[in-house]
Amino acid sequence: MSDPSPTPLPTPVPVAPTATPNPPVPPREPDVFDCCNNECGEACVWTIYYRLKKQYEADLEAWQIAQLLAE
């Protein structure tokens, strides 16, 4: 039997401060009916969404810092 705890996300790699014209694009939130309610674990659309959202938030923060440093 495998451990049901989620795999920890890798630590985001610091981004070199360079100004890029566009911020990162947030992940699309799944629709209510995208989930099959079969407890898919790591393959669940919501688990994947929250993992992508966490990475997006880190990328957005890095982008915002790069914009400030480039001014």
Backbone torsions as a table, in degrees:
resi	resn	phi	psi	omega
1	MET	NA	131.8	-177.6
2	SER	-86.8	158.2	179.4
3	ASP	-71.1	123.1	-177.7
4	PRO	-76.1	-5.7	-178.4
5	SER	-69.6	143.4	-177.5
6	PRO	-68.1	151.2	177.0
7	THR	-70.5	131.4	-179.9
8	PRO	-66.1	145.7	178.9
9	LEU	-75.6	146.9	176.8
10	PRO	-68.0	151.0	177.6
11	THR	-69.1	130.4	180.0
12	PRO	-61.1	139.6	178.4
13	VAL	-81.2	131.8	178.6
14	PRO	-59.0	140.5	-178.6
15	VAL	-98.8	135.8	176.7
16	ALA	-63.7	137.8	-176.9
17	PRO	-70.3	95.7	173.4
18	THR	-131.9	138.1	-179.3
19	ALA	-77.3	127.3	173.8
20	THR	-117.2	144.5	-173.4
21	PRO	-68.2	-28.9	-173.8
22	ASN	-119.3	138.4	175.5
23	PRO	-72.5	162.7	176.4
24	PRO	-62.4	155.1	-178.5
25	VAL	-94.0	128.4	-179.9
26	PRO	-69.5	153.0	177.1
27	PRO	-70.1	153.6	177.6
28	ARG	-78.3	128.6	177.3
29	GLU	-70.5	133.4	179.5
30	PRO	-63.4	150.1	172.0
31	ASP	-74.5	159.4	-179.5
32	VAL	-56.2	-37.0	-175.9
33	PHE	-84.7	-1.1	176.2
34	ASP	-72.5	-24.8	-179.4
35	CYS	-87.3	133.2	-178.6
36	CYS	-90.6	-5.1	179.1
37	ASN	60.1	31.5	177.8
38	ASN	-105.0	17.5	179.4
39	GLU	51.3	64.0	-175.9
40	CYS	-77.4	-3.7	179.2
41	GLY	67.1	-127.0	-177.9
42	GLU	-65.8	-18.3	-179.2
43	ALA	-90.6	-3.4	-179.2
44	CYS	-65.4	137.8	-179.2
45	VAL	-59.2	-32.6	179.5
46	TRP	-74.0	-38.4	177.2
47	THR	-62.8	-44.9	179.5
48	ILE	-64.0	-43.7	179.7
49	TYR	-59.4	-47.8	-177.7
50	TYR	-66.7	-33.3	175.7
51	ARG	-66.0	-45.9	178.8
52	LEU	-65.3	-36.5	179.8
53	LYS	-66.0	-40.6	178.3
54	LYS	-63.6	-41.7	177.5
55	GLN	-66.3	-39.9	177.9
56	TYR	-60.6	-44.0	-179.5
57	GLU	-62.3	-39.5	177.0
58	ALA	-66.2	-43.2	179.0
59	ASP	-64.1	-40.3	179.9
60	LEU	-65.1	-43.1	178.3
61	GLU	-61.2	-44.6	178.3
62	ALA	-62.3	-40.2	179.3
63	TRP	-64.7	-42.9	-179.8
64	GLN	-63.4	-40.9	178.1
65	ILE	-64.6	-42.8	178.7
66	ALA	-61.0	-38.3	179.0
67	GLN	-64.8	-41.5	179.6
68	LEU	-65.9	-42.0	-178.4
69	LEU	-71.3	-24.0	-178.7
70	ALA	-83.1	-12.4	-178.2
71	GLU	-73.5	NA	NA
